[in-house]
Amino acid sequence: MDSQTIENQVEDKNLVATIYIKNGKAVKSRTDMSPAGELLELAMLYNDSGIDKIMVLDLSDSDDEHERNIRAIRGLNRNLEVKVCAGGNISRLEDIKKLLYAGCAQIILNGSKPGTMDLAAEGSERFGKDRLLVSVDTVDFIFKNREKMEAIFHEVILMNPKLLDAVANISSLPCIVAQDVFDMDEFERIMKCENVRGLCGAAINETKDDIMKLKYELAMRDVKMDNFNPELNWSDMKLNSDGLVPVVTQDYKTNQVLMVAYMNEESFLHTIISGKMTYYSRSRQKLWLKGEESGHFQYVKSLTADCDYDTILAKVSQVGNACHTGAYSCFFNTIVAKDYVDKNPLKIFESLYNVVLDRKENPKAGSYTNYLFDKGIDKMLKKLGEESTEVVIAAKNPDTDELKYEMCDYLYHLTVLMVEKGITWEDIVSELSQR
């Protein structure tokens, strides 16, 4: 295998994982309520491993549990980059709204549930058809509603793959098809159908399967997949005297440098195909899949060559710790250090948030922040209103120094409100990124 075998693929077909939630925790299926592992860890594994979309199904049977599961889904959306679609126990427009406000990209309605079309029509008019999917397990629902569905729904989740041909003859809506058995020939047949957008089901949910490798194998069968398509080949790189290229690996969220290692062509190709950082071990003279023994995998977010094409910068999602000593980063031995003011905007906001949060959890006598918390939400809102007015007045003046001062006051009071309501700056950034 060489670099030329990695062909350019057009983003098209998807692999979709499903998470079932009961009482705020992940369970194995609709019928098996045994634990499926820690909810966020499971979601992050899908998020990092190459899954294109996650369907989260709420199995609640009471309003209290429904609210608990929505909170759990909101927590997932604070940490995930891939789209999350939510379904289950949705019977009114308010349920759709709550899940969208919890950060879900799309909502899945149950085609077998009475009143689904009326709710879908209302939801589509309010939020747009791109937000609504429908799951079906019989062809009757599509046959009866074929004239309305295309104006209301974005996609069909087809729970019975045997219905695919029949559905294709009735509706042009794209389908995500459930597959419970791992069968590459069947995957290929389904994914090559014009109206199929992707696969879901137990075969995709299996966390032991290498999703990026599955995408690569499907791509080699001429299925258009969303996988890594390198713009540079190994032949473009300038190798050192050992035929290797050094790799600097960073945490993709914090930019913290984790480690430095080396790649040869085989490890380069394996990294791109698997989506996991794979190096060449100079001491062992062999390929080194990071985390193969420890479970501390590094899921690739990006690979970038430097200006001379002789070094690679890898940004990764690190599972566990990068260093063999047990430290998160290999770089922890200080040589010299000089104090400096960190002016990274998000870090500044997060630092302010943490200080305010600490004041709430550990009150300090004479603290103005604690005064606001003691007085409660009405006082906070009154001060926020006053500060916003000060910003408006300052904006009318030609001198921007006063405006900057008033905006800082406003942002401080806004942060107090955020802490009171349990909203983080990451929540705000995540919401803005989806708009």
C-alpha positions, -999 to +999 in steps of 0.1 A: +000+000+000+014+035-008+002+071-005-014+070-039-040+044-028-056+070-006-080+086-031-099+118-027-134+111-014-163+135-015-181+140+018-214+122+014-223+090+032-224+088+070-218+063+098-243+071+126-239+057+162-269+053+186-269+059+223-298+049+245-305+069+277-324+057+307-325+077+339-297+099+326-274+070+319-264+050+288-280+016+284-274-011+258-306-009+238-344-003+238-349-037+254-317-042+273-314-017+302-281-030+314-254-003+316-235+005+284-207+024+301-203+059+313-224+082+291-199+109+283-170+085+278-192+065+253-202+097+234-166+110+233-154+076+219-179+080+191-170+117+187-133+110+183-134+077+164-148+090+131-186+087+137-203+114+116-235+117+137-248+104+170-285+096+176-295+098+213-327+081+221-345+090+253-362+059+268-379+078+297-414+069+308-422+099+330-419+137+328-392+138+355-371+112+338-376+130+305-362+162+320-333+143+335-324+128+301-326+162+284-301+175+310-279+146+302-282+153+265-273+190+271-242+178+290-232+157+260-236+186+236-212+207+257-184+183+249-191+169+214-182+182+180-202+158+159-239+164+153-263+150+179-299+140+169-323+132+197-355+113+198-378+093+221-407+105+243-414+134+220-451+142+219-454+180+218-437+210+203-422+219+237-402+186+236-387+195+203-378+230+215-362+218+247-340+193+228-329+219+202-321+244+230-301+216+246-278+218+216-292+190+194-288+196+156-319+176+147-349+159+163-361+124+155-399+117+156-414+083+158-434+074+126-454+047+145-467+072+171-501+087+166-501+124+158-465+124+144-474+141+112-493+169+129-464+175+153-439+173+125-458+199+105-459+222+135-422+216+142-412+221+106-430+254+104-415+266+136-379+253+133-375+243+097-376+209+080-338+205+082-342+200+119-367+170+117-360+133+110-385+105+112-379+068+122-400+042+105-402+004+107-431-002+082-437+011+047-473+021+056-463+054+072-444+065+042-470+053+017-498+072+036-478+104+040-456+104+009-470+137-004-464+156+028-432+140+041-407+158+017-420+192+028-417+183+065-388+160+070-351+161+062-343+124+065-358+090+072-343+066+098-352+032+083-353+007+111-360-023+088-334-025+060-356-050+041-379-021+033-352+000+015-362-009-021-399-003-014-392+030+003-370+041-026-399+036-050-423+057-028-402+086-016-370+105-026-362+114+010-326+103+019-324+074+044-302+063+073-305+025+073-302+004+104-279-026+102-274-049+132-250-074+115-214-065+104-213-074+068-191-054+044-208-067+013-242-057+026-228-023+038-215-017+003-248-027-013-269-004+009-245+025+008-244+025-030-282+030-031-289+065-044-313+074-016-292+061+012-272+087+032-257+064+058-258+035+082-268+031+118-276+002+141-258-023+163-231-030+137-221+007+138-225+010+176-198-016+184-171+004+200-144-022+193-148-017+155-124+008+139-147+033+123-120+051+103-108+018+089-144+009+080-147+042+062-115+035+044-126+001+033-160+014+021-141+042+002-120+015-015-153+000-027-162+033-043-185+044-016-182+082-010-173+086+027-163+115+050-128+104+059-093+119+059-082+130+024-046+142+026-036+172+006+000+162+009+016+128+003+045+112+021+066+120-009+061+157-003+078+155+031+116+160+036+129+131+056+158+132+081+189+110+077+169+080+091+141+084+066+118+097+093+098+129+100+095+143+136+060+148+148+050+174+175+016+163+191-007+188+207-040+187+226-065+200+200-085+220+226-058+235+247-029+235+223-008+220+251+022+201+236+019+165+246+049+147+231+074+145+202+078+113+182+086+102+146+068+088+116+079+067+086+057+062+055+039+032+069+030+049+102+019+080+082-005+059+061-018+040+091-025+072+110-046+085+081-065+053+075-071+045+112-076+081+125-053+072+154-018+085+159+007+059+148+044+065+151+076+047+142+095+036+174+132+041+168+141+020+198+120-010+189+124-005+151+086-011+145+053+006+141+038+021+173+001+027+176-001+051+205-024+036+232-024+000+218-013-013+251-024+014+275-057+024+259-044+060+258-052+065+221-047+098+203-075+105+179-064+127+150-081+161+146-056+175+121-021+170+106-002+199+093+033+202+077+056+231+086+070+255+060+100+233+052+079+201+050+102+184+074+081+184+106+044+174+112+022+191+138-006+167+150-036+180+169-053+152+188-079+142+213-059+125+239-074+096+259-058+094+293-022+105+295+003+110+267+035+104+288+047+070+298+054+084+333+016+089+338+018+127+332-007+142+308+022+158+288+058+147+284+068+183+289+067+190+327+104+196+336+107+233+340+140+248+329+132+286+332+098+303+335+088+339+334+054+352+346+033+367+319-003+378+315-023+353+294-045+373+270-062+344+253-099+356+252-115+323+261-090+316+289-097+351+303-134+344+304-129+309+318-106+323+345-132+350+355-159+323+355-139+301+378-133+329+402-170+338+403-178+301+407-153+298+436-170+327+453-203+310+451-190+277+464-166+293+490-182+326+502-158+354+512-168+381+537-171+415+520-171+401+485-194+420+461-198+388+441-212+370+472-234+401+478-250+394+444-255+357+451-270+365+485-295+390+471-306+365+444-316+365+408-337+397+409-307+418+421-285+402+394-309+411+367-314+446+380-276+452+379-273+436+345-299+460+332-281+489+347-248+479+333-263+474+298-277+509+300-242+522+309-228+505+279-254+522+256-246+556+271-208+551+269-212+540+232-226+575+224-193+591+234-163+594+210-139+581+237-138+543+236-120+539+269-152+545+289-170+521+266-144+493+272-147+499+310-185+497+310-184+466+287-161+449+312-186+457+340-214+442+319-194+411+312-186+406+348-223+408+358-232+386+329-207+360+342-223+361+377-257+354+360-242+325+340-227+309+372-261+313+389-279+296+360-252+269+354-243+282+319-206+281+310-186+300+284-181+268+265-219+265+263-220+300+248-192+293+223-208+259+213-241+276+207-225+304+186-206+278+165-239+262+155-255+294+142 
